[in-house]
Amino acid sequence: MDKLLKIAQDCGFSVVLEGRIGTQEYNSVSGPLQALEKFAEVIRDTALQEQSRQDE
């Protein structure tokens, strides 16, 4: 599973494979507002960590 979709799933989103055309996959992601807030926090923290590593 794509890293971004794995993070979404870990945050409480439901990730559903809607279809596949060739090598392209189409997914639906849905969940509560709490999952969205957690997802945003994880993405923000990851971006800040990567920025910190680049600044060193």
Backbone as CSV, one residue per row, in Angstrom:
resi,resn,N_x,N_y,N_z,CA_x,CA_y,CA_z,C_x,C_y,C_z
1,MET,0.845,-1.181,0.000,0.000,0.000,0.000,0.888,1.241,0.000
2,ASP,0.492,2.222,-0.737,1.196,3.488,-0.798,1.403,4.049,0.604
3,LYS,2.548,4.672,0.841,2.877,5.198,2.176,1.813,6.182,2.676
4,LEU,1.336,7.050,1.814,0.325,8.036,2.205,-0.980,7.356,2.602
5,LEU,-1.379,6.338,1.856,-2.593,5.607,2.199,-2.421,4.831,3.502
6,LYS,-1.226,4.320,3.752,-0.944,3.616,5.011,-1.071,4.571,6.187
7,ILE,-0.549,5.780,6.044,-0.668,6.786,7.103,-2.139,7.102,7.345
8,ALA,-2.901,7.286,6.269,-4.331,7.580,6.399,-5.039,6.455,7.145
9,GLN,-4.736,5.225,6.796,-5.352,4.077,7.454,-4.962,4.026,8.930
10,ASP,-3.695,4.276,9.234,-3.226,4.274,10.617,-3.898,5.364,11.448
11,CYS,-4.326,6.442,10.790,-4.982,7.555,11.483,-6.479,7.330,11.683
12,GLY,-7.014,6.271,11.104,-8.414,5.953,11.313,-9.308,6.090,10.101
13,PHE,-8.720,6.382,8.944,-9.507,6.454,7.717,-9.774,5.054,7.178
14,SER,-10.873,4.911,6.483,-11.168,3.703,5.733,-10.633,3.918,4.325
15,VAL,-9.787,3.011,3.860,-9.199,3.110,2.520,-9.724,1.941,1.695
16,VAL,-10.407,2.263,0.600,-11.036,1.247,-0.226,-10.487,1.338,-1.648
17,LEU,-10.065,0.204,-2.189,-9.642,0.146,-3.583,-10.893,0.124,-4.442
18,GLU,-11.098,1.191,-5.214,-12.287,1.313,-6.052,-12.110,0.632,-7.402
19,GLY,-10.877,0.621,-7.893,-10.651,-0.003,-9.187,-9.207,0.109,-9.618
20,ARG,-8.898,-0.599,-10.685,-7.540,-0.586,-11.228,-7.648,-0.605,-12.740
21,ILE,-6.938,0.327,-13.373,-6.858,0.373,-14.827,-5.371,0.328,-15.163
22,GLY,-4.937,-0.780,-15.714,-3.513,-0.958,-15.973,-2.763,-0.981,-14.652
23,THR,-1.802,-0.090,-14.508,-1.043,-0.018,-13.261,-1.571,1.055,-12.319
24,GLN,-2.568,1.819,-12.757,-3.135,2.911,-11.956,-4.238,2.384,-11.045
25,GLU,-4.131,2.660,-9.733,-5.160,2.271,-8.778,-5.969,3.496,-8.383
26,TYR,-7.248,3.287,-8.156,-8.158,4.352,-7.720,-8.718,3.961,-6.365
27,ASN,-8.467,4.803,-5.360,-8.879,4.524,-3.994,-9.821,5.600,-3.490
28,SER,-10.662,5.207,-2.544,-11.493,6.156,-1.809,-11.026,6.140,-0.364
29,VAL,-10.971,7.322,0.226,-10.568,7.459,1.616,-11.662,8.241,2.331
30,SER,-12.160,7.684,3.426,-13.196,8.393,4.178,-13.027,8.111,5.661
31,GLY,-13.512,9.044,6.466,-13.419,8.868,7.908,-13.896,10.094,8.650
32,PRO,-13.839,10.028,9.954,-14.310,11.129,10.786,-13.322,12.303,10.815
33,LEU,-13.812,13.435,11.264,-12.985,14.634,11.380,-11.762,14.372,12.259
34,GLN,-11.923,13.585,13.305,-10.805,13.252,14.191,-9.677,12.574,13.411
35,ALA,-10.020,11.711,12.470,-9.006,11.049,11.644,-8.286,12.068,10.765
36,LEU,-9.029,13.033,10.221,-8.423,14.077,9.394,-7.453,14.925,10.206
37,GLU,-7.852,15.274,11.431,-6.973,16.065,12.308,-5.696,15.298,12.631
38,LYS,-5.828,14.007,12.938,-4.656,13.186,13.235,-3.762,13.052,12.012
39,PHE,-4.372,12.850,10.839,-3.622,12.742,9.590,-2.822,14.023,9.338
40,ALA,-3.468,15.170,9.497,-2.788,16.457,9.290,-1.624,16.619,10.260
41,GLU,-1.816,16.200,11.492,-0.755,16.291,12.494,0.439,15.416,12.119
42,VAL,0.180,14.201,11.673,1.259,13.293,11.275,2.022,13.854,10.080
43,ILE,1.307,14.357,9.089,1.952,14.925,7.905,2.783,16.150,8.280
44,ARG,2.227,17.019,9.120,2.962,18.211,9.573,4.233,17.806,10.308
45,ASP,4.121,16.875,11.251,5.280,16.443,12.023,6.347,15.818,11.133
46,THR,5.922,15.031,10.150,6.860,14.409,9.214,7.588,15.469,8.397
47,ALA,6.858,16.473,7.925,7.463,17.550,7.138,8.456,18.340,7.987
48,LEU,8.116,18.609,9.233,9.020,19.348,10.119,10.287,18.549,10.408
49,GLN,10.154,17.241,10.579,11.322,16.391,10.815,12.235,16.378,9.598
50,GLU,11.653,16.287,8.415,12.461,16.285,7.198,13.156,17.620,6.989
51,GLN,12.468,18.709,7.300,13.065,20.034,7.187,14.212,20.179,8.169
52,SER,14.035,19.666,9.374,15.076,19.734,10.390,16.314,18.984,9.960
53,ARG,16.123,17.820,9.324,17.268,17.032,8.841,18.019,17.768,7.730
54,GLN,17.300,18.477,6.878,17.927,19.208,5.776,18.714,20.404,6.281
55,ASP,18.267,20.986,7.398,18.929,22.156,7.956,20.233,21.805,8.669
56,GLU,20.419,20.533,8.992,21.629,20.122,9.739,22.839,20.058,8.866
